């Protein structure tokens, strides 16, 4: 699937590449959620990419937490990215705040 996705991206057929990964992501495949988020991010759909990464974290995927932090940094949300790394997410998927 990754090779097919790469070919589709090079051909600027991102919508078809997204269609490859969305069904398994919707079924709960966290690796597919991460790939979908990468494709969405490259396509400039940052908020949707962020949603998929948060969803993957909630499904127990620790790799998505690091990718979420990187996405937030690239979006200029450095403080939030630092909180994601240091504290994590709340059960509902929101970035956690430090307890005072």
ABEGO torsion letter per residue (X at the ends): XAAAAAAAAAAGBAAAAAAAAAAAAAAGBAAAAAAAAAAAAAAGBAAAAAAAAAAAAAAGBAAAAAAAAAAAAAAGBAAAAAAAAAAEBBAAGBBBBBBX
